Amino acid sequence: MKNKVGILSLGCPRNLVDSENILGRLQLKGHAIVDMKDAEVGIVNTCAFIEEAKRESIDAILDLIELKKSGKLKKVIVYGCLAQRYKEELKKELPEVDAFIGKVSLNHEVKRYPITPKHFAYLKICEGCINNCSYCVIPKIKGKFVSLEEEAILKKVAQFSAEKLSELNIIGQDITGYGVDICGKPALAAILKKIVRQAKNIRWIRFLYLHPDRVGDDLLDLIRVEPKLCKYIDLPIQHINNRILKLMNRRTGRAEIEKLIKKIRSGIPGVAIRTSVITGFPTETDKEFKELLDFIKETKFDRLGAFTYSAEEGTVAFDLKPQVPDQVKRERFDRIMKLQQDVSVENNRKLLGKTLEVLIDEKGEGSYLGRTQFDAPEVDGMVYVNSKLKLKPGDFVKVKITDTLEYDLVGDAR
């Protein structure tokens, strides 16, 4: 008799895609996919990107080990980034774990077992990264950069289209590198054109993680003219001070970043730009931090995520001196998030009285929860939708905005 298998998927959407593929393979082999409380085999797909993610992964593994000790689980299997990076150490420290398995093949054709809600999905088109930022362990964990073959991408898009998804999210550590290993140059715009043609029954196509160094005019032109492509650009700049950017091994300096943001906003009316920044990078001075803070205030990013620098062994930045004290990192992080909260309040107030298209994600307490095309799943704000009509996840509705919160909107379905 085959096993009942449960999975905990930690970390980013890229991990979630791997978890869907793992479960798809197990289901094809006849295993039953169940909630962890009903499982005989417990799998945790781990993240090891920063210290906080590693702690979360270890805690999840220890929780499953406790379930095994109590007899609720027969086996515990650890997949993913933590297993890839620390396999030998984990074997010694956690003998109760039955198997440690690292990388999952990108180009292996497999049935997907969906973990996301039925109306949206993620499609990973590349694995690994070509940038070698000095703070990042991804190249060491994931190895050589690999693009998913075009035929496999279009086959998956056709399947998603047949399912009549409302939204497809194209992801990768850096999707602007797509194609460099296949045709010797970036080919994101070219593959997106083919994805759009294949996605006949998909309303929104969103893509996440664009490196500023490779956002070309061909890509921006496509976003401007193609109605299926969300007018949403996720552009992690990480910092704005030129000395820090150079230490980070980020090839795009302040002048190029400013020029690119101006080009995006002038070329794509109504576009939303999301970015992420790192504070407390080794040697970052008060003056350099203030430069970043002032830039955020001036630029008024539509969406922003911030991270405190995490010193990861094996990276170039790990040995940089002096390291910024943890308390200073946290203080700088808090200042960034407080500033962005003010920016978000100001941005949202401009939407009061306007009518926006909203994708319904779920039914909440007394209202429906949805998103505009300017909000990615799980990381951005939401719209609380009041409706006399009965709505369901995946529906698109026109919503008149009646109130604004710090990050979210409130409105009435029309």
GIURWO-V894315 format. One record per backbone hydrogen bond with DSSP energy under -0.5 kcal/mol. NH is the residue of the N-H (numbers start at 1). CO is the residue of the C=O. E is the energy in kcal/mol with one decimal. If there is no record, write none. Layout:
BEGIN
NH:CO:E + NH:CO:E
END
This chain:
BEGIN
5:3:-0.6 + 5:32:-3.5 + 6:41:-2.5 + 8:43:-2.5 + 9:7:-0.5 + 10:8:-0.7 + 10:45:-2.4 + 15:12:-0.7 + 16:12:-1.5 + 17:13:-2.2 + 18:14:-1.7 + 19:15:-2.6 + 20:16:-2.3 + 21:17:-2.0 + 22:18:-2.7 + 23:19:-2.6 + 24:20:-2.0 + 25:21:-2.3 + 26:22:-2.1 + 27:23:-2.6 + 28:24:-2.0 + 29:25:-1.2 + 30:27:-1.8 + 31:26:-2.3 + 32:3:-2.1 + 34:5:-2.9 + 34:32:-0.6 + 38:35:-1.8 + 39:36:-1.3 + 40:4:-2.9 + 41:4:-2.4 + 42:75:-2.8 + 43:6:-2.5 + 43:41:-0.5 + 44:77:-2.2 + 45:8:-3.0 + 46:44:-0.8 + 46:79:-2.0 + 54:50:-2.0 + 55:51:-2.3 + 56:52:-2.1 + 57:53:-2.2 + 58:54:-2.6 + 59:55:-2.6 + 60:56:-2.0 + 61:57:-2.3 + 62:58:-2.6 + 63:59:-2.0 + 64:60:-1.9 + 65:61:-2.3 + 66:62:-2.0 + 67:63:-1.7 + 68:64:-2.1 + 69:65:-2.6 + 70:66:-1.9 + 71:68:-1.2 + 72:67:-2.0 + 73:67:-1.3 + 74:40:-3.5 + 75:40:-1.7 + 77:42:-2.8 + 78:99:-2.8 + 79:44:-2.6 + 79:77:-0.6 + 80:101:-0.8 + 80:102:-1.1 + 81:46:-1.3 + 84:80:-2.4 + 85:81:-2.3 + 86:82:-2.7 + 87:83:-0.7 + 90:86:-2.8 + 91:87:-2.2 + 92:88:-1.5 + 93:89:-2.1 + 94:90:-3.0 + 97:94:-1.7 + 98:76:-2.3 + 99:76:-1.0 + 101:78:-3.0 + 113:20:-1.6 + 114:112:-0.7 + 120:117:-1.2 + 121:167:-1.5 + 123:169:-2.9 + 125:123:-0.6 + 125:171:-2.3 + 126:171:-0.6 + 127:146:-2.9 + 129:143:-0.5 + 134:248:-2.2 + 136:133:-1.5 + 140:137:-0.6 + 141:137:-2.1 + 142:138:-3.5 + 143:138:-0.5 + 143:139:-1.6 + 146:127:-2.4 + 148:125:-3.1 + 153:149:-2.2 + 154:150:-2.7 + 155:151:-1.8 + 156:152:-2.1 + 157:153:-2.5 + 158:154:-2.2 + 159:155:-1.8 + 160:156:-2.5 + 161:157:-2.7 + 162:158:-2.1 + 163:159:-1.4 + 164:161:-1.4 + 165:160:-1.5 + 166:119:-2.3 + 167:119:-1.7 + 168:204:-2.3 + 169:121:-2.8 + 170:168:-0.6 + 170:206:-3.9 + 171:123:-2.7 + 171:169:-0.6 + 175:209:-1.4 + 176:209:-0.6 + 177:174:-1.7 + 178:175:-1.6 + 180:177:-2.2 + 182:179:-0.8 + 183:179:-3.2 + 184:179:-0.7 + 184:180:-0.6 + 185:179:-0.7 + 187:178:-3.4 + 191:187:-2.1 + 192:188:-2.5 + 193:189:-1.9 + 194:190:-1.3 + 195:191:-2.4 + 196:192:-2.7 + 197:193:-1.7 + 198:194:-1.8 + 199:195:-1.8 + 200:198:-1.4 + 202:199:-1.4 + 203:165:-0.6 + 203:201:-0.5 + 204:166:-2.3 + 205:228:-2.9 + 206:168:-2.8 + 208:170:-2.6 + 210:234:-2.8 + 211:209:-0.5 + 214:211:-2.0 + 215:212:-0.8 + 216:214:-1.1 + 220:216:-2.0 + 221:217:-2.9 + 222:218:-1.6 + 223:219:-2.3 + 224:220:-2.1 + 225:221:-1.9 + 226:222:-2.2 + 227:225:-0.7 + 229:226:-1.1 + 230:205:-2.5 + 230:228:-0.5 + 232:230:-2.4 + 233:272:-2.8 + 234:207:-0.5 + 234:232:-0.5 + 235:233:-0.9 + 235:274:-3.4 + 236:234:-0.5 + 237:276:-0.6 + 238:276:-2.7 + 239:237:-1.8 + 245:241:-2.8 + 246:242:-2.1 + 247:243:-2.1 + 248:244:-2.2 + 249:246:-1.3 + 250:245:-2.8 + 251:249:-0.6 + 253:251:-0.6 + 257:253:-2.2 + 258:254:-2.7 + 259:255:-2.1 + 260:256:-2.4 + 261:257:-2.5 + 262:258:-2.1 + 263:259:-2.2 + 264:260:-2.6 + 265:261:-2.4 + 266:262:-2.2 + 267:263:-2.0 + 268:264:-1.9 + 271:268:-1.8 + 272:231:-2.1 + 274:233:-2.8 + 274:272:-0.5 + 275:303:-1.6 + 277:305:-2.0 + 278:238:-2.8 + 279:307:-2.7 + 283:322:-1.9 + 284:281:-2.5 + 289:285:-2.4 + 290:286:-2.5 + 291:287:-1.7 + 292:288:-1.6 + 293:289:-2.6 + 294:290:-3.0 + 295:291:-1.9 + 296:292:-2.2 + 297:293:-2.1 + 298:294:-2.4 + 299:295:-2.9 + 300:296:-2.0 + 302:273:-1.0 + 303:273:-1.8 + 305:275:-2.3 + 307:277:-2.3 + 309:279:-2.6 + 311:309:-0.5 + 312:310:-0.7 + 313:311:-0.5 + 315:312:-1.7 + 317:134:-2.5 + 318:315:-0.7 + 319:316:-1.2 + 320:317:-1.4 + 324:280:-0.6 + 329:325:-2.2 + 330:326:-2.5 + 331:327:-2.2 + 332:328:-2.5 + 333:329:-2.6 + 334:330:-2.7 + 335:331:-1.9 + 336:332:-2.1 + 337:333:-2.5 + 338:334:-2.3 + 339:335:-2.1 + 340:336:-2.8 + 341:337:-1.9 + 342:338:-1.7 + 343:339:-2.2 + 344:340:-2.8 + 345:341:-2.3 + 346:342:-2.1 + 347:343:-2.7 + 348:344:-2.9 + 349:345:-1.9 + 350:346:-0.9 + 350:347:-0.6 + 351:348:-1.9 + 352:349:-1.2 + 353:401:-2.5 + 354:351:-2.2 + 356:354:-0.5 + 356:399:-2.8 + 358:397:-3.0 + 359:371:-3.3 + 360:358:-0.6 + 360:395:-2.9 + 361:369:-3.1 + 362:369:-1.8 + 364:362:-0.5 + 364:367:-2.8 + 366:364:-1.1 + 368:385:-2.9 + 369:362:-3.2 + 370:368:-0.5 + 370:383:-2.3 + 371:359:-2.1 + 375:372:-1.6 + 379:376:-0.8 + 380:376:-1.4 + 383:370:-3.0 + 384:409:-3.1 + 385:368:-3.4 + 385:383:-0.7 + 386:384:-0.6 + 386:411:-2.9 + 391:389:-0.6 + 394:360:-3.0 + 395:392:-2.1 + 397:358:-2.5 + 399:356:-3.0 + 400:412:-2.7 + 401:354:-3.0 + 401:399:-0.6 + 402:410:-2.4 + 403:410:-1.8 + 405:408:-3.0 + 409:382:-2.5 + 410:403:-2.5 + 411:384:-2.7 + 412:400:-2.3 + 413:386:-3.0 + 414:398:-2.9
END
